[in-house]
Amino acid sequence: MTDITRDDLRAAVTTGAITEAQAASLIVLAETRSGQRAKVTGLDEPFELFKGFNEIFIVVGLTILFMGWLGVTGLGVFSAAQTGYITGLIYALVAMGGCAFLTRYFTLTRRMVAPSIALVVMFAISAFQFGMSFAAMLDANTQGAIAWAFGITAAAVGGFYAVFRVPFAVAIVAVSVFGCAFGLATLGGTFPETPLDIFLLSADGPFAVLTIVLGLIGLAVALSFDMSDPHRVTRRAAAGFWLHIIAAPAIVNTVALTLFSMEMPGAQAILLLFLSVMALFAVVIDRRSFLVAGVGYCVALAFTVIEGGAFVIILALGAGLVLLGAKWDALRRALMRALPDFPGKTRLPPFDVTQAEAQ
């Protein structure tokens, strides 16, 4: 008799054969019988990049194949001027069609993770090439070409996700939306002087405000994915994971880097308070990815504006992450029990194994 895997349960939920709660209960039962459930105290956040080395082997092959295609056709991301926009459009469409054909096999038939992610990236690169060639056809300037290319990439990869449901595709869509928005923002002649200006609210231009607004929109969409699948059985939860990876730095870095650069009494205390609130928020929504992505990028950017006192904040962040990682389930259970009922609380992931089993 063939063993039933998580992919089988996801397929059963998708077809309506069972509910997400029933699928979660089956997972709990299987882990209890195998002894895994006794080793954990809560529901972990699912994360998977590959299932075995064969997937890595296939990714290497796909990468070499795609590089060979770029070499044979002479395509590059900004090569529309050299190849001609008609040729660029045709080659990009052929590449996008090839990626879709391979995705149909490796994703829908073989249910492979790493090849699916690699094909999304290759499809996005091809869509960006199509967008650059399209902009060249319109004789757009550099800023307009970037806006067109990222906008077309967002639309194309969004359609790709609608067909194949590869969770990583939503991260590409989010990044493309950011790129398109920044391209449009530069049409007025304003450019960030340094990469840090994208996160500094005190810098000239609308870039930091645009970053935090788009980050909040991305967070809202990520939460809608999470609340539609509180037991994290389907691919919607994985899509939410990747959106949190993109949204968290946009929100946390913008506030944190702005406070890092401010020369005012109490700025570092305000920063610690803000990061503490973000940590509590991550615990409530049960997304370690939100906290790690936000704080991780925050620490990396902090070294660009580092001063003596900032090391205290980095030290506190490290200690806080270790504590949260060790006691996440217990802290979340205590926090959720202490919080009063609020809209959406019952649609968040269960904060106790017994609760998950009851649902």
C-alpha positions in Angstrom: 0.0 0.0 0.0 1.3 3.4 -1.0 2.0 5.9 1.9 0.0 9.1 1.8 2.3 12.2 1.8 1.7 15.8 2.6 1.4 16.5 -1.1 -1.5 14.0 -1.3 -3.2 15.8 1.6 -2.7 19.1 -0.2 -4.2 17.7 -3.3 -7.2 16.3 -1.4 -7.8 19.7 0.2 -7.6 21.4 -3.2 -10.1 19.0 -4.7 -12.5 19.4 -1.8 -12.2 15.7 -0.7 -11.3 16.8 2.8 -11.1 20.1 4.7 -7.9 21.8 5.8 -8.7 21.1 9.4 -9.2 17.4 8.6 -5.8 17.3 6.8 -4.1 19.0 9.8 -5.7 16.4 12.1 -4.4 13.6 9.9 -0.9 15.1 10.0 -1.1 15.4 13.8 -2.3 11.7 14.0 0.5 10.5 11.7 3.2 12.4 13.7 1.8 11.1 17.0 1.9 7.5 15.8 5.5 7.9 14.5 6.7 9.6 17.7 7.4 12.9 16.1 4.6 14.8 17.9 6.0 14.0 21.3 9.1 15.9 20.5 7.4 19.2 19.7 5.1 21.4 21.7 3.4 23.3 18.9 2.9 23.7 15.1 6.1 24.6 13.3 6.3 27.0 10.4 6.7 24.8 7.2 9.6 25.6 4.9 11.0 23.5 2.1 13.5 24.3 -0.7 14.1 20.8 -2.0 13.2 17.3 -1.3 16.4 15.5 -2.3 19.6 15.8 -4.1 17.9 14.7 -7.4 16.1 18.1 -7.3 19.5 19.9 -7.0 20.8 17.8 -9.9 17.8 18.9 -12.1 18.3 22.5 -11.0 21.9 22.4 -12.1 20.8 21.0 -15.5 18.1 23.6 -15.9 20.5 26.4 -15.1 23.1 25.2 -17.6 20.3 24.8 -20.2 19.0 28.4 -19.6 22.6 29.8 -19.7 23.1 28.0 -23.0 19.9 29.5 -24.3 21.0 33.0 -23.4 24.4 32.4 -25.0 23.0 30.9 -28.2 20.4 33.7 -28.6 22.7 36.5 -27.5 20.1 37.6 -25.0 20.9 39.5 -21.8 18.7 41.4 -19.4 19.5 44.7 -21.1 20.3 43.4 -24.6 17.3 44.7 -26.5 19.4 47.4 -28.2 21.9 44.9 -29.5 19.5 42.1 -30.6 16.6 44.3 -31.8 13.3 44.5 -30.1 11.5 42.1 -32.5 14.1 39.4 -32.0 14.1 40.1 -28.3 10.3 39.7 -28.0 10.3 36.5 -30.0 13.2 34.9 -28.0 11.7 36.0 -24.7 8.3 34.5 -25.6 10.0 31.2 -26.6 11.9 31.1 -23.3 8.7 31.8 -21.3 6.9 29.1 -23.2 9.7 26.6 -22.6 9.7 27.4 -18.9 6.0 26.9 -18.7 6.2 23.6 -20.5 8.9 22.3 -18.1 7.0 23.7 -15.1 4.0 21.6 -16.1 6.1 18.5 -15.8 8.3 19.2 -12.8 5.6 21.1 -10.8 2.3 19.6 -11.7 3.4 16.0 -12.5 6.6 15.5 -10.4 5.7 17.9 -7.5 9.3 19.0 -7.2 10.2 22.1 -5.2 13.7 23.3 -6.2 13.1 22.9 -10.0 9.8 24.8 -9.6 11.6 27.7 -7.9 14.4 27.7 -10.5 11.8 27.7 -13.4 10.0 30.7 -11.8 13.2 32.6 -11.7 14.0 31.8 -15.4 10.5 32.6 -16.4 10.8 36.0 -14.6 14.1 36.8 -16.3 12.6 36.0 -19.7 9.5 38.1 -18.9 11.9 41.0 -17.9 13.7 40.6 -21.2 10.3 40.7 -23.0 9.5 43.9 -21.1 12.8 45.5 -22.0 12.3 44.7 -25.7 8.7 46.0 -25.5 10.0 49.3 -24.0 12.6 49.5 -26.7 9.8 49.2 -29.3 8.1 52.1 -27.6 11.4 54.0 -27.6 11.1 54.5 -23.8 13.8 56.2 -21.8 15.8 54.2 -19.1 13.4 54.9 -16.3 10.4 54.1 -18.5 12.0 50.9 -19.7 12.6 49.7 -16.2 9.0 50.5 -15.2 7.7 48.7 -18.2 9.9 45.7 -17.7 9.1 45.2 -14.1 5.4 45.8 -14.7 5.2 43.2 -17.4 7.3 40.8 -15.2 4.8 41.3 -12.4 1.8 40.6 -14.7 3.4 37.6 -16.4 4.6 35.9 -13.2 1.3 36.6 -11.6 -0.3 34.7 -14.4 2.3 32.0 -14.0 1.3 31.6 -10.3 -2.4 31.5 -11.2 -1.7 28.5 -13.5 1.0 26.6 -11.6 0.6 27.7 -8.0 4.3 27.8 -7.3 4.6 29.7 -4.0 7.9 31.4 -4.7 6.3 33.1 -7.7 4.5 35.6 -5.3 7.9 36.8 -4.1 8.9 37.5 -7.7 5.7 39.4 -8.2 6.3 41.4 -5.0 9.8 42.4 -6.1 8.6 43.2 -9.6 5.9 45.5 -8.1 8.6 47.3 -6.1 10.8 47.7 -9.2 7.9 49.0 -11.3 6.9 51.5 -8.5 10.5 52.8 -8.2 10.8 53.1 -11.9 7.6 55.2 -12.1 8.9 57.3 -9.2 12.0 58.2 -11.0 10.2 59.4 -14.1 9.9 62.8 -12.4 13.7 63.0 -12.4 14.3 62.1 -8.7 16.8 59.4 -8.0 18.0 57.9 -4.7 21.6 59.1 -4.1 22.5 55.9 -2.3 20.8 52.5 -1.9 20.1 53.5 1.7 17.9 56.3 0.6 15.3 53.6 -0.3 14.9 53.0 3.4 15.6 56.5 4.9 12.4 58.5 5.5 14.7 61.5 6.0 16.1 61.2 2.4 14.9 63.2 -0.5 12.3 61.7 -2.8 9.3 59.4 -2.2 11.3 56.1 -2.1 11.2 55.3 1.6 7.5 56.2 1.9 6.8 54.0 -1.2 8.8 51.2 0.4 6.9 51.1 3.6 3.5 51.5 1.9 4.2 48.6 -0.5 5.5 46.6 2.5 2.3 47.1 4.4 0.3 46.1 1.3 2.5 43.0 0.9 1.9 42.2 4.6 -1.8 42.5 4.2 -1.8 40.1 1.2 0.5 37.7 3.1 -1.9 37.7 6.1 -4.8 37.0 3.7 -2.9 33.9 2.5 -2.2 32.8 6.1 -5.8 33.3 7.3 -7.1 31.3 4.4 -5.0 28.3 5.5 -4.5 28.6 9.3 -3.3 24.9 9.5 -0.7 25.6 6.8 -1.6 22.6 4.8 -1.9 24.1 1.3 0.5 26.1 -0.9 -1.2 29.3 0.1 0.6 29.2 3.4 3.9 28.8 1.6 3.0 31.7 -0.6 2.4 33.7 2.5 5.8 32.7 3.8 7.6 34.2 0.7 5.5 37.4 0.9 6.5 37.8 4.6 10.2 37.5 3.5 9.7 40.5 1.1 7.3 42.6 3.2 9.2 42.4 6.5 12.4 44.1 5.4 10.4 46.9 3.6 8.6 47.7 6.9 11.1 47.0 9.5 14.2 48.3 7.7 12.5 51.6 6.8 11.7 52.4 10.4 14.8 50.9 11.9 17.3 52.5 9.5 15.6 55.8 9.9 15.9 55.6 13.7 19.5 54.4 13.4 20.4 57.5 11.5 18.6 60.0 13.8 20.7 62.0 16.2 18.1 62.5 18.9 17.9 61.3 22.5 16.0 58.1 23.0 16.1 57.1 19.3 17.7 53.7 20.1 15.2 53.1 22.9 12.4 53.8 20.4 14.0 51.4 18.0 14.1 48.7 20.6 10.5 49.3 21.5 9.5 49.1 17.8 11.4 45.9 17.3 9.8 44.4 20.4 6.4 45.3 19.0 7.3 43.6 15.7 8.5 40.5 17.6 5.2 40.3 19.4 3.4 40.7 16.1 5.4 37.9 14.6 4.6 35.7 17.5 0.9 36.4 17.2 0.8 35.6 13.5 3.2 32.7 14.1 5.6 33.8 11.4 9.3 33.4 12.3 10.1 34.3 8.7 8.6 37.8 9.2 10.9 38.5 12.2 14.0 36.9 10.8 13.8 38.6 7.5 13.1 42.0 9.0 15.7 41.8 11.8 18.3 40.1 9.7 18.3 42.8 7.0 18.0 45.4 9.7 21.3 44.2 11.3 23.0 44.0 7.9 22.0 47.6 7.1 22.9 48.7 10.6 26.6 48.1 9.9 26.4 50.7 7.2 25.6 53.4 9.7 27.1 51.8 12.7 28.0 53.7 15.8 29.2 52.5 19.2 25.8 52.4 20.8 24.2 50.5 18.0 26.1 47.4 19.0 24.0 47.3 22.1 20.9 47.0 19.9 22.5 44.3 17.8 23.4 42.4 21.0 19.8 42.7 22.3 18.4 41.5 19.0 20.6 38.4 19.0 19.6 37.5 22.5 16.0 38.1 21.8 16.0 35.9 18.7 17.7 33.1 20.6 15.1 33.3 23.4 12.2 33.4 20.9 13.6 30.4 19.0 13.9 28.4 22.2 10.6 29.3 23.7 8.5 30.3 20.7 5.6 27.9 21.3 5.3 28.6 25.0 5.5 32.3 24.5 2.9 32.2 21.8 0.6 30.1 23.8 0.8 32.4 26.8 0.5 35.5 24.6 -2.5 34.3 22.7 -4.3 33.2 25.8 -3.7 36.6 27.4 -4.9 38.6 24.5 -8.6 39.3 24.3 -10.6 38.1 21.3 -10.0 40.2 18.2 -11.1 40.0 14.6 -9.2 37.2 12.9 -7.9 35.6 16.0 -9.6 32.3 15.3 -8.3 32.3 11.7 -4.7 32.4 12.9 -2.7 29.2 13.3 -3.7 27.2 16.4 -1.5 28.2 19.4 -1.7 24.7 21.0 -1.4 21.2 19.7 -4.7 20.3 21.5 -6.4 23.2 19.8 -5.1 22.0 16.4 -6.4 18.5 17.1 -9.8 19.9 18.2 -10.1 22.0 15.0 
